[in-house]
Amino acid sequence: MFKAIREPFGYKNILTKEDIQKKRSKKVDRATNWGSTLGHIWRIVDEQRALLIVVLLMVVASSIFSLLGPYLIGKIIDNHIMKTQFAGLSKLIFGLIAIYIGLSLSLFLQNYWMIGIAQQTIYRMRTGLFTKLQKLPISFFDKRQHGELMSRMTNDIENVSSTLNSTFIQVFSSVLTLVGTLVVMLSMSPLLTLLTMIIIPIMFVATRWITRRTGKLFKEQQQALGALNGMIEESISGQRIVKAFSQEQRMIEEFAEKSSKLRNVGFWSNVYSGGIPKVMNLLNNASFAIVAGVGGLLALKGQVTIGTIVIFSEYARQFTRPLNDLANQFNNVLSAIAGAERVFGIMNEEEEKDLASNKVIQQLQGDVKFNDVSFKYEQTDEAHTIKNVSFHVEAGQTAALVGATGAGKTTILQLLARFYEVNKGEITIDGTPIQEMSRQNLRSQMAFVLQDPFLFEETVRENIRYGQLNATDEEVEEAARKANAHDFIMKLQNGYDTFLSADGAEISQGQKQLLSIARALVADPVILLLDEATSSIDTVTELKIQEALERLMKGRTSFVIAHRLNTVRQADIVFVMQQGELVEAGSQQELIEKQGIYYKMLEESNA
């Protein structure tokens, strides 16, 4: 029977009863710190306390109006309609109209102002999260998919937003309505009130049974959505590689697998949460039937009036409706807390922080020393990625780092820029340990030219200006000329004002590299870090880039990583890396005369 229910709707892969039983026995991540998460949200909301108080006053007003309406209708029935006395009826009718106008106005205002509070809260959360991401170390991004982080920035925060827009008001309004309705009902008929209350334990048990399952499912749903977004982002970013290796079908299958997981958990989370209003409506109708039936018998015996039955019938609905709303909103709260916890999980990550005692050196000279430096990445099982590396590069010298892939060359540059902290040893610039220097101060006097240059979705001019945001247009164009980029820029549709799409898809790899060099030139760095800057460039373009790089390196301390050994012939000193260790060092001529590892590498490259 279960299969017959699933298959007509296309849910052939939906979890069966056996699957659900397995999931119950399997440990599932939950929102682990609700109190802290709610407290964090409240601290943000509380900054708009004045407007929040006004909203709460509107909620109180709407609750009072909602109680007065049925009560006045009952009095109209008892005092005027049943007695056929119409004197003064018009005043009561106008009073009833005024009550419902007041109810509508208070509902509109509380909704309008609460949306403003919610949007301001979400704005602060989103801004805070984005700001936090800019302050986190590179090691944080090494361990997470970009799409999964984007999911927290968009889906999780929007989840909190939709809940704040409605849930806060609804919860407060429901509590007030429950209390007010209960007080009025008890004052009118304790017996009918008791009959109305019979359904509450049933509601509690049913709601608890459902929400125990939806809490886990909403958490899984957010995680599955994050994983799917991560896979989509990865697939789009690596589309050239996917097509180059004919892996389209594999990506489709992987997407289908992750999408199926999201579909399954989304199906059951909505099935369970959607069951709450159905159960509540059933119990609500049962309560109405009990009040109407028993109330009718009491009216026949003259123990209550017709107006009282009308009031109680409406209050019975009004009493169970807040319970229904609270149950529905509880599901939204579960989902929002799961999303907020993921957001605040990032907000609580340790930032790249400088000590108050860290030095700010306005103008470095560029004298670099590595003193017995060792380091390993967190996610590697190796003892160290680089081991006991020591060398000295004088200010203005060009140092080349050569060696096989994985030898630790790029790690040297990343440690020098303090993207990672050394595990052992010390790195100094002009005699000052870089750990004692402000990161911003250190990096502001460095520039990177990478193997895969990254361009922003901006104009060519602004992409170059990114190296120094206060650079003038003249300085930008001068840097482009020195980088041999001016000629091709002027051939673009709008020259320097040509708008580039994401990562500069309209221009060639070599042109991107020239813009990257122009960006480094406009930054006017003391220390230049070149990581395979010409490895994926054709020979003609390489000559242009090599010429631009020579201009860029002139008078600066430069570290050059290159697999093509002919690109490091102008280096003052060559460091040969092998399995994380510095095995040879000296000028190119000295290393050739030594006929060691570098000599063999040179021989192989010329073969």
C-alpha positions, 0 to 999 in steps of 0.5 A: 500500500505504501508503494502504491501511494508513492509511485503515482506521484513519481516518488519511486525513490522516496524512503520506505518504512524500513528506510525511516526505521533505519534513519531513526536508529541512525545518529542525526545532527541536530541543532546543538545549541538552541539557547545560544542561537536564539540568544544571538538572534535576540541580541540583534533584534533587541537593537531595534527595541523602540520599534519592537515595543510599538509592534508588541503594542499593536499585537496587544491591540489586535488581540483585544480587538479579536476578543471584543468582536465575538463578544459583541456579536453574542451581546447583539444576539442576546440583547437585540435579535432574540428580544427583537429590540432594535433600539441601540442596535445601530450603535453596536453595529457601528461599534463592531465595524470600528472594532474590525477596522481597528483589528485590520489596522493593527494587524497591518501596522504590526506586520509592516513594522515587523517586516522592517525589523526582520529585514534590518536583522537579516541585513545585519546578519548577512553583512556580519557573515560576509564581513566575517568571511573576509576576515577568516584565514585561508585554511578555513576555505581549504576545508569547505566547499564554496557552494556550501558557504554560499548556501549559508549566505543565501538559503540559511539566512533567508530561512531566518528572514521568513521566520522572523517576518511572521513567527515572532508576531504570531507566537506573541499574538497566539499566547496573548489570544490564548490567555485572553480567550481562556479568561473570558471563557471561564468567566462565561461558562466553566463547563463549556471551557472545560469541554474546549480544553479536552482537546489540548492534551491530544494536540500536545501529544500529536504535535510532539510526535510530529515535531520530534521528527521534523526537527531532524529532517529540517536539519538534514534538509539544510545540510543536503541543500548546502551539499547540492549548492556546493556541487553545482558551484563546483560543476559550473566553475570546472565546466571546461575540465568536465567537458575536456574529460567527457565527465558530463554523465558522471556530473549528471549522476552525482547531481541526481544523487544529491538532488534525490537526497534533498528531494527525499528529506524535503518530501518527508520534512514537508509531509510531517510538518504539513500533517500538523495543520491537518491534525489541528483542523480535525481537533478544531472541528471536533472542539467546535462540534462539542461546544455546539452540541453541549451548548445546544443542550444547555440552551434548551435547559435555559442554562446558557443563552444563544448568544453565549453559544455563539460567543463560545463557538467562535472562542473555541475556534479562536482558542484552538487556532493559536495552538494550531499557529504555535504548532505550525510556527514551531516547525518554522522555528526549527528550520530557522534555528537550524539555518541560524546555527549554521550561520553563527557557526561561521560567525564564531570561527576564529578570525585572522587577528593581529595583536595590539603589539604588532608592528606597522612598518611603513616602508619595508626594505625586503630582506627576507630570512627563513630560519629553520621553518617547518609547516604542515597543512591541517588536512595532510597526514604527512609529518611536514609539508616543508621541513627545516627550511632556512635561507636568506634573500637580500633586499632587491634580489630575485630568488627562484624556487624550483622543484617537482610538484608538491615539493613545497614551493607555493607553501613557501610563498603562502607562509611568507604572506602569512596565509598560514602560520609556521609550526616551527621556526621563524620568518623575518623581513628586515630582521622583524619576525613577520608574526610581530607584524600586522598582516594588512601592513605586511600584505600591503607591501606584497603583490602576487602574480599567480598561475591562474589570474583571477579577474572580477566582474568589473571593468578592465580599469577597476580590475587593474586598480584593485592593486591600489584602490586610490590609483588615478586613471593615469597610474592605471594606464601607465601600469598597463603600458609597463605590463604590455597590456595597453595595446590589447586593452585599447582594441577592446570594445570600450577600452579600459571601460570594457566590462569583463564577465566573471573571471574575464571569460572574454579575453585569453589566458595570456591577456588575463596574466598581463592584467594581473601583472598590471595590477601588481605594478599599480600596487608598487610592492616591495616584495613580489611573489610569482607563482608559475606566472608563465606556465600556461602561456604560449611562447609569443605571449610569454615573451611579452609577459617575461618583459613585463615581469622584468620591469615589475621585478626591477628593484624589488625582492622577488620570489619566482616559482617556475617549472620552466628553468629558462624563466629563472636564468635572471635569478640572483639565487636559486633554491631547489626544493625536494619533498619539502626540504631545501636541498640546494641553493646558489646562483644558477652558475654555481649549481651548474658547476656543482652538477647536483640535482639542479644540473640534472633538472636542467639537463632533462629540460634541455633534452 
